[in-house]
């Protein structure tokens, strides 16, 4: 297998004014790694280190693209040397950096370790107990390292444990209550271990709990308000365990909440200027922005949590047959063009400040300045994406962030500053990382705010944050930043 890496010349394209902080980069084209070609770019995925992997549907291979642009073929038609690989479909990466690539025509899935070892983890025999696997179209992984495989031709799905145990988790009978599954297409898993699959030919999607309870979560009636679902393709789980599914024939996409509320988030009109034709790939970033590709319209749309729709990539960028979409840990977006044999990266926008300062300025510390708190991320509670930042702190000290729903104002005994909270106050136990400099930050978990008892932030609630820290001014004391209030949506 060729392992030659080449640096791909970057193609940078200015975006529309609404996304001016972002750039579009072609990260791979038909030349592949310069030795092995890429033909029929199918779908991307990314690991925690920022490496991107792209499958070739017609070239029967998969490539790795590093953050620096080096490209290497990591799987070709020879598979593991014993079992062949044919027609690369939608891949996934686990937390350990293992890449899993389904072979749509070879009826198997390969695991490629970071060291390059290639093995077959499931083949046409499926679970070996009479439940076969035919035409695996997509795979997904969970935090425990389990692999989930969608069998398009056999209308089923499997779980493969790290130890290699294979279990069929859904079959053509669907939920067993008359809602059948036909043509399994998309598959994903949420943080609780619930697996979701879409039925391309049965025009529906199901949830399978860790206990094996199967529920149909959407059918051909779509949202029940006249917006129907026909030919669902990709499926993705976003913040708050909201599920997103695209529909090829009805040119639309839906959001299904954990409580079963179904909303059409984009239709054939696209953003009102550029149409969506052939809803295909879907991915969701940490802020809850949804990205949907249009196969026939050769474009990619961004739908914000507030419902604003923007076309962010189209055929002007030598992009055709938009297919798989993925988002990396930094919220960069990747999309494949099956007709143009390439893939693009759309960089994440600059972090967005959230919240409103109050109770300031804080009293000066040993630096002569009052420390300040701010936050970036999303005010959408379900997105669970808030990073707290404390600045103008005394270097070499430590601190904690505190939180509460009630604002206050008093000076604790022995402190050189004032606390801006009252009532039920919680403390994040992560020490603010300020040992090396005057700034500290933590990523907070909005699903478990550490008040007594712990609570999850909900839409419509107001939460207040502050940072307490040690100081020598000139003797040992403590101080506080000003306060920050966030109204969650």
Secondary structure, 3 states (H helix, E strand, C coil): CCCCCEECCCCEEECCHHHCCCEEEEEECCCCCCCCCCCCEEEEEECCCCCEEEEECCCCEEEEECCCCEEEEEECCCCCCCCCCCCECECEECCCCCEEEEECCCCEEEEECCCCCEEEEECCCCCCCCCCCCCEEEEEECCCCCEEEEECCCCEEEEECCCCCEEEEECCCCCCCCCCCCCEEEEEECCCCCEEEEECCCCEEEEECCCCCEEEEECCCCCCCCCCCCCEEEEEECHHHCEEEEECCCCEEEEECCCCCEEEEECCCCCCCCCCCCEEEEEECCCCCEEEEECCCCEEEEECCCCCEEEEECHHHCCCCEEEEEECCCCCEEEEECCCCEEEEECCCCCCEECEEECCCCCECCCCCECEEEEEECCCHHHCCEEEEEECCCCCCCEEEEEECEEEEECCCCCCCCEEEECCCEECCCCECCCCCCCEEEEECCCCECCCCCECCCCCCEEEEEEEEEEECCCEEEEECCEEEEECC
